[in-house]
Amino acid sequence: MRRVLVDHARSEGRQKRDGGTPVPLHPDLAWIDARPAEMMDLDRVLEELEQLDERKCRMVELRFFLGFTAEETAELLNTSKATVDRELRFVRGWLYERLHEG
């Protein structure tokens, strides 16, 4: 899902430079309302997180891009719901710091 959103953001940038026909997202993804630049920044920071801790990055993808519950995420990652909740609290703060630097 993250790749779909990043590709869509990139296509928006190409459209501004007359780089082809835009491909609309599927109607089921209408809840995504991020500007292309914001999506690219988020992807950059998530790639950084993935290098530091791949499991935390998967948690973000499962919870916030795919809409899994904390329980479903815990089951898929073979951990407890409490661990998912705790690590996502940390990651949200970390992401906020990285996205709002400078």
Secondary structure as a PSIPRED ss2 file (coil, helix, strand):
# PSIPRED VFORMAT (PSIPRED V4.0)

   1 M C   1.000  0.000  0.000
   2 R H   0.000  1.000  0.000
   3 R H   0.000  1.000  0.000
   4 V H   0.000  1.000  0.000
   5 L H   0.000  1.000  0.000
   6 V H   0.000  1.000  0.000
   7 D H   0.000  1.000  0.000
   8 H H   0.000  1.000  0.000
   9 A H   0.000  1.000  0.000
  10 R H   0.000  1.000  0.000
  11 S H   0.000  1.000  0.000
  12 E H   0.000  1.000  0.000
  13 G H   0.000  1.000  0.000
  14 R H   0.000  1.000  0.000
  15 Q H   0.000  1.000  0.000
  16 K H   0.000  1.000  0.000
  17 R C   1.000  0.000  0.000
  18 D C   1.000  0.000  0.000
  19 G C   1.000  0.000  0.000
  20 G C   1.000  0.000  0.000
  21 T C   1.000  0.000  0.000
  22 P C   1.000  0.000  0.000
  23 V C   1.000  0.000  0.000
  24 P C   1.000  0.000  0.000
  25 L C   1.000  0.000  0.000
  26 H C   1.000  0.000  0.000
  27 P H   0.000  1.000  0.000
  28 D H   0.000  1.000  0.000
  29 L H   0.000  1.000  0.000
  30 A C   1.000  0.000  0.000
  31 W C   1.000  0.000  0.000
  32 I C   1.000  0.000  0.000
  33 D C   1.000  0.000  0.000
  34 A C   1.000  0.000  0.000
  35 R C   1.000  0.000  0.000
  36 P H   0.000  1.000  0.000
  37 A H   0.000  1.000  0.000
  38 E H   0.000  1.000  0.000
  39 M H   0.000  1.000  0.000
  40 M H   0.000  1.000  0.000
  41 D H   0.000  1.000  0.000
  42 L H   0.000  1.000  0.000
  43 D H   0.000  1.000  0.000
  44 R H   0.000  1.000  0.000
  45 V H   0.000  1.000  0.000
  46 L H   0.000  1.000  0.000
  47 E H   0.000  1.000  0.000
  48 E H   0.000  1.000  0.000
  49 L H   0.000  1.000  0.000
  50 E H   0.000  1.000  0.000
  51 Q H   0.000  1.000  0.000
  52 L H   0.000  1.000  0.000
  53 D C   1.000  0.000  0.000
  54 E H   0.000  1.000  0.000
  55 R H   0.000  1.000  0.000
  56 K H   0.000  1.000  0.000
  57 C H   0.000  1.000  0.000
  58 R H   0.000  1.000  0.000
  59 M H   0.000  1.000  0.000
  60 V H   0.000  1.000  0.000
  61 E H   0.000  1.000  0.000
  62 L H   0.000  1.000  0.000
  63 R H   0.000  1.000  0.000
  64 F H   0.000  1.000  0.000
  65 F H   0.000  1.000  0.000
  66 L C   1.000  0.000  0.000
  67 G C   1.000  0.000  0.000
  68 F C   1.000  0.000  0.000
  69 T C   1.000  0.000  0.000
  70 A H   0.000  1.000  0.000
  71 E H   0.000  1.000  0.000
  72 E H   0.000  1.000  0.000
  73 T H   0.000  1.000  0.000
  74 A H   0.000  1.000  0.000
  75 E H   0.000  1.000  0.000
  76 L H   0.000  1.000  0.000
  77 L C   1.000  0.000  0.000
  78 N C   1.000  0.000  0.000
  79 T C   1.000  0.000  0.000
  80 S C   1.000  0.000  0.000
  81 K H   0.000  1.000  0.000
  82 A H   0.000  1.000  0.000
  83 T H   0.000  1.000  0.000
  84 V H   0.000  1.000  0.000
  85 D H   0.000  1.000  0.000
  86 R H   0.000  1.000  0.000
  87 E H   0.000  1.000  0.000
  88 L H   0.000  1.000  0.000
  89 R H   0.000  1.000  0.000
  90 F H   0.000  1.000  0.000
  91 V H   0.000  1.000  0.000
  92 R H   0.000  1.000  0.000
  93 G H   0.000  1.000  0.000
  94 W H   0.000  1.000  0.000
  95 L H   0.000  1.000  0.000
  96 Y H   0.000  1.000  0.000
  97 E H   0.000  1.000  0.000
  98 R H   0.000  1.000  0.000
  99 L H   0.000  1.000  0.000
 100 H C   1.000  0.000  0.000
 101 E C   1.000  0.000  0.000
 102 G C   1.000  0.000  0.000
